[in-house]
Amino acid sequence: MNRSHGSTGRRRRSRIVLATLAAGAAVAVGLAGCSLSPSTAGTGSDTLTVATWKGYGADLSWVAAEFKKETGATVKYQFIDSEASELQLVSKANGAIDVALPNIQYIGQGIDQGLFHSLDTAKLTNYSDIYPEFSGRKEIRKGGDLYGIPWTWGSSGVFYDSAKVSPADSLGVLWDPKYKGRIALFDDPTVLVPLTALYLGEDPQNPDMAKITPALQKLKDNAKLLYSSSDDLAKAIASGSVVAGTGDSGSLGSLFASKAAGTAGFTYEIPKEGAVGWIDNWAIAAKTQHLDLAYKWLNYMTSPAFLAKWANTPADASPAPANKSVVDSLPAATMDRLQANPDKISSLALQLPQPADRLQSWVDAWTQVKAGS
């Protein structure tokens, strides 16, 4: 998918596992070019340094200006390219990074490493409006303390052409021989393995790979396109060669809302078996020198003013907000585009921390299937 706007939020997750499993020297090399110290992070108490993904909400063209108007502070960005590099960056910054955006799958590693500051919920002005299904997650807590405030969430489910695919409320459409050679698959084992597990009735967190691998092979055999770029998917839809597939709620919602060529009649669903879900959280670096300003950033990022403006601008491709008061205020069309219906939260198999050997087995299985072995 495009490395722009909200689509980044999902494209990046397609690289998380490989980046984490192969972090080592690659991460070290990447960090060598962005070495930080408190003196380079900013010019004093009026500068906040944010570690985040490029083109993912926090760095929209108007954000820094609005935050400065509200707080008087300047925002500087340090862009990351994987969850592994984000944790490494915060660790090596020694206070030069103030806030970061760890995913729920990886925030626990940062908490255990002492990278993040425990949060005082009394200083989080929007905390009570965060969905309790998210704010109560054990992955963002340790020893009774909170270390991250949920910001956005989304899902990877099924999209389809309602004029050509029926019924389409099940993952089974992806395996249906009627659509052989007309299915598009987001090329990511951390999505495809759990989706296959949901389809088979297996545990999506720890499925039996002896059952998953042959089902993955049948899935791949049904596919016309394995994609990691939203441009490639849009071209396939425009040409009529694809009628259904897997994808991210936010990215697909934006694509279909754009009314791009061939997208008329296409829609996205969280199927009856469920979908793969994710949550991104704002966290404060343990060694920040700007604690009060960091809290102001968390409050601004989770505020109705920011989240509603982001959500109601289709071109900026917002995921679903974790702030329920924002969701309650959204127009129905925006709710549909973001797939922000809170009733679907319980249907999500979240991408949670996994043992490295299990993740590697998922990557290996999908790699073998793609190779035809």
C-alpha positions in Angstrom: 0.0 0.0 0.0 1.0 3.6 -0.4 3.3 4.9 2.2 1.0 7.9 2.7 -1.6 8.8 5.1 -3.4 6.0 7.0 -2.4 3.2 4.6 1.0 3.3 6.2 -0.6 2.0 9.3 -1.2 -1.3 7.6 1.6 -1.5 5.1 4.1 -1.2 7.9 2.6 -4.2 9.7 3.4 -6.4 6.7 7.0 -5.8 7.5 6.9 -6.0 11.3 7.7 -9.7 11.6 10.5 -9.8 9.1 12.0 -6.6 10.5 11.8 -8.0 14.0 13.1 -11.5 13.2 16.0 -10.0 11.2 16.5 -6.9 13.3 20.1 -7.2 14.5 22.6 -5.5 12.2 20.0 -4.0 10.0 18.4 -2.0 12.8 21.8 -1.0 14.1 22.7 0.3 10.6 19.4 2.2 10.4 20.0 3.8 13.7 23.5 4.9 12.9 22.1 7.4 10.5 19.7 8.9 13.1 21.7 9.0 16.3 20.1 11.3 18.8 21.0 13.1 22.0 18.9 15.4 24.1 20.7 18.4 22.5 19.8 17.4 19.0 16.1 16.5 19.7 15.1 20.1 20.2 16.1 23.5 21.5 14.6 23.4 25.0 11.3 22.9 26.9 9.3 24.2 23.9 10.2 21.3 21.5 8.6 17.8 21.5 10.3 15.0 19.5 7.9 12.3 18.3 8.8 8.9 17.0 6.2 7.7 14.5 5.4 6.4 11.0 5.7 8.9 8.2 2.3 9.8 6.7 0.3 8.3 9.6 -1.9 11.0 11.2 0.6 12.6 13.6 2.5 14.3 10.8 -0.3 15.6 8.7 0.4 19.1 7.4 -1.7 20.9 9.9 -0.9 19.0 13.1 2.4 20.7 14.2 0.9 24.1 13.6 -2.3 23.3 15.6 -0.3 21.8 18.4 2.0 24.8 18.5 -1.0 27.2 18.6 -2.5 25.2 21.5 0.7 24.7 23.5 3.3 27.0 22.1 5.6 24.0 21.4 7.4 23.0 18.3 7.0 19.4 17.1 9.9 17.4 15.5 9.5 14.0 14.0 11.8 11.0 14.0 10.3 8.5 11.4 10.5 4.8 12.0 10.3 1.9 9.6 9.5 -1.0 11.9 8.4 -1.6 15.5 11.8 -3.1 16.2 13.6 0.1 15.1 11.1 2.2 17.1 12.1 0.4 20.3 15.8 0.7 19.4 15.4 4.4 18.7 13.7 5.1 22.0 16.3 3.1 23.8 19.3 4.8 22.2 17.9 8.3 22.3 18.6 8.7 26.0 15.8 11.2 26.4 16.0 12.7 23.0 12.7 11.0 22.0 9.7 12.2 24.1 6.8 10.2 22.8 6.4 7.1 20.6 3.7 5.0 18.9 4.1 1.3 19.8 1.6 -1.2 18.5 0.0 -3.5 21.0 2.0 -6.4 19.7 5.3 -4.8 20.7 4.6 -2.3 23.5 5.2 -5.0 26.1 8.8 -5.4 25.0 9.3 -1.7 25.5 7.7 -1.8 28.9 9.8 -4.7 30.0 12.9 -2.9 28.8 12.0 0.2 30.8 11.6 2.4 27.7 8.2 3.9 28.6 7.0 6.1 31.4 4.0 4.9 33.5 1.0 7.1 32.8 -1.1 9.0 35.3 -4.6 8.6 34.1 -5.6 11.8 35.9 -3.4 13.7 33.5 -5.0 12.0 30.4 -8.0 14.1 29.6 -9.5 11.7 27.2 -8.8 8.4 29.0 -12.3 7.9 30.2 -13.5 8.0 26.6 -11.2 5.3 25.3 -13.0 2.0 24.6 -12.5 -0.1 27.8 -11.9 -3.1 25.5 -8.7 -1.3 24.5 -7.7 0.7 27.6 -8.1 -2.4 29.8 -5.8 -4.6 27.7 -3.1 -6.3 29.8 -0.5 -5.7 27.0 -0.3 -2.0 27.8 0.0 -2.5 31.6 2.5 -3.9 34.0 2.3 -4.2 37.8 -1.0 -2.3 37.8 0.5 0.7 35.9 -0.6 1.9 32.5 2.1 2.6 29.9 0.1 3.3 26.7 -3.1 5.0 25.7 -4.9 3.5 22.7 -5.2 5.8 19.7 -6.4 4.0 16.6 -7.5 0.5 15.7 -8.4 -1.4 12.5 -9.0 -4.8 11.0 -8.0 -7.0 8.1 -11.0 -8.7 6.7 -12.7 -9.3 3.4 -13.5 -7.0 0.5 -15.7 -8.0 -2.4 -17.7 -6.8 -5.4 -21.3 -7.0 -4.2 -22.6 -7.4 -7.8 -20.4 -10.4 -8.5 -19.9 -12.2 -5.1 -22.6 -13.8 -3.0 -22.8 -14.6 -0.2 -19.9 -12.6 1.1 -20.3 -12.6 4.9 -17.8 -15.4 5.3 -14.0 -15.9 4.9 -15.1 -18.9 2.8 -15.4 -16.6 -0.2 -11.6 -16.5 -0.4 -11.4 -20.3 -0.8 -14.5 -20.6 -3.0 -13.6 -22.3 -6.4 -16.2 -20.0 -8.1 -13.7 -17.2 -7.7 -10.5 -19.0 -8.5 -8.0 -16.6 -10.1 -10.0 -13.6 -9.1 -8.9 -13.2 -5.4 -6.4 -10.6 -4.1 -4.4 -11.4 -1.0 -2.5 -8.9 1.2 1.0 -10.4 1.2 1.5 -10.8 4.9 1.7 -14.0 6.9 0.8 -12.2 10.2 -2.6 -11.5 8.6 -3.1 -14.6 6.4 -2.2 -17.2 9.0 -4.7 -15.9 11.6 -7.4 -15.4 9.0 -6.9 -19.0 7.8 -7.1 -20.1 11.5 -10.4 -18.2 11.9 -11.7 -19.9 8.8 -10.7 -23.3 10.0 -11.9 -22.7 13.6 -8.4 -22.8 14.9 -6.9 -20.6 17.6 -5.7 -17.5 15.6 -3.0 -16.9 18.2 -1.5 -20.4 18.1 -3.0 -22.5 15.3 -2.0 -26.0 14.3 0.3 -25.3 11.3 -0.2 -28.8 10.0 -3.8 -27.7 9.2 -2.9 -24.1 8.3 -0.3 -24.8 5.7 -2.4 -26.9 3.3 -5.3 -24.4 3.7 -2.8 -21.6 2.8 -1.8 -23.5 -0.3 -5.5 -23.7 -1.4 -5.9 -20.0 -0.7 -2.8 -19.1 -2.7 -4.0 -21.3 -5.5 -7.2 -19.3 -5.7 -5.4 -16.0 -5.9 -4.9 -13.7 -8.9 -2.8 -11.1 -7.0 -0.5 -11.0 -3.9 -0.1 -7.4 -3.2 1.7 -5.0 -0.8 0.9 -1.8 -2.7 -2.6 -0.3 -2.7 -1.8 1.0 -6.2 -1.4 -2.6 -7.4 -4.7 -3.5 -5.8 -6.5 -0.5 -7.3 -5.2 -1.4 -10.8 -6.4 -5.0 -10.4 -9.9 -3.8 -9.3 -10.0 -1.2 -12.1 -9.2 -3.9 -14.7 -12.0 -6.2 -13.4 -9.5 -9.0 -12.7 -10.2 -9.1 -9.0 -13.7 -9.5 -7.3 -12.7 -10.2 -3.7 -9.8 -10.5 -1.3 -8.2 -9.5 2.0 -7.2 -6.0 3.0 -7.1 -3.4 5.7 -10.3 -1.6 6.8 -8.9 1.9 6.7 -7.0 1.6 3.4 -9.9 -0.1 1.6 -12.4 2.3 3.0 -10.4 5.2 1.6 -10.0 3.5 -1.8 -13.7 2.7 -2.1 -14.7 6.2 -0.9 -12.5 7.7 -3.5 -14.7 6.2 -6.2 -11.7 5.2 -8.1 -12.1 3.3 -11.4 -13.9 0.0 -10.9 -14.6 0.4 -7.2 -18.4 0.9 -7.6 -20.1 -1.9 -5.7 -17.0 -2.9 -3.7 -17.3 -3.1 0.0 -15.4 -4.3 3.1 -16.7 -6.7 5.7 -15.6 -8.2 9.0 -16.8 -11.7 8.2 -18.8 -13.8 10.5 -15.7 -15.8 11.5 -13.9 -12.6 12.6 -11.0 -10.6 11.3 -7.4 -9.8 12.4 -7.2 -6.6 14.5 -4.6 -4.2 15.7 -4.3 -1.3 18.1 -1.7 1.6 18.1 -0.9 3.3 21.4 0.8 6.5 22.3 3.5 6.1 25.0 5.8 8.6 26.8 9.5 7.8 26.7 10.8 7.0 30.2 13.7 9.5 29.9 11.8 12.3 28.3 12.9 15.8 29.5 9.5 17.2 28.6 7.0 15.2 30.6 4.3 17.8 30.8 4.5 18.5 27.1 4.4 14.8 26.4 1.1 14.5 28.3 -0.2 17.4 26.2 0.7 15.5 23.0 -1.2 12.4 24.2 -4.2 14.5 25.1 -4.1 16.3 21.7 -3.7 13.1 19.7 -6.6 11.4 21.5 -8.9 14.5 21.5 -12.2 14.8 19.6 -10.8 17.9 17.9 -7.9 16.0 16.3 -9.5 12.6 15.7 -12.7 13.9 14.3 -10.9 16.2 11.8 -8.7 13.3 10.7 -11.6 10.9 10.4 -13.8 13.3 8.4 -11.1 13.9 5.8 -11.2 10.8 3.5 -7.9 11.7 1.7 -6.0 11.4 5.0 -7.2 7.8 5.4 -7.7 7.7 9.2 -8.1 4.3 10.9 -10.9 3.9 13.4 -10.4 6.1 16.5 -10.1 4.4 19.9 -12.0 7.4 21.5 -15.6 6.3 21.6 -17.0 9.8 22.0 -15.4 10.6 18.6 -16.9 7.6 17.0 -20.4 8.5 18.4 -20.2 11.8 16.7 -19.1 10.6 13.2 -21.5 10.7 10.3 -22.8 7.3 9.2 -20.8 7.4 5.9 -17.6 8.1 7.9 -18.4 5.2 10.3 -18.8 2.9 7.3 -15.6 4.1 5.6 -13.5 3.6 8.8 -15.3 0.4 9.7 -15.5 1.9 13.2 -18.5 0.0 14.5 -17.7 -0.8 18.1 -19.9 -3.9 17.9 -17.2 -5.5 15.7 -14.4 -5.1 18.3 -15.3 -8.4 20.0 -14.9 -10.1 16.6 -11.2 -9.2 16.2 -8.3 -11.6 16.7 -5.8 -9.0 17.8 -2.2 -9.1 16.6 -0.6 -9.8 20.0 2.9 -10.6 21.2 4.0 -14.0 19.9 7.1 -16.1 20.5 9.7 -15.6 17.8 9.7 -19.2 16.8 6.0 -19.2 16.2 6.2 -16.1 14.1 9.0 -17.6 12.1 6.9 -20.7 11.5 4.2 -18.5 10.0 6.7 -16.7 7.8 8.2 -20.0 6.7 4.9 -21.6 5.9 3.8 -18.7 3.7 7.2 -18.5 2.0 7.0 -22.2 1.2 3.5 -21.8 -0.1 4.4 -18.9 -2.4 7.4 -20.9 -3.7 5.1 -23.7 -4.6 6.8 -26.3 -2.3 
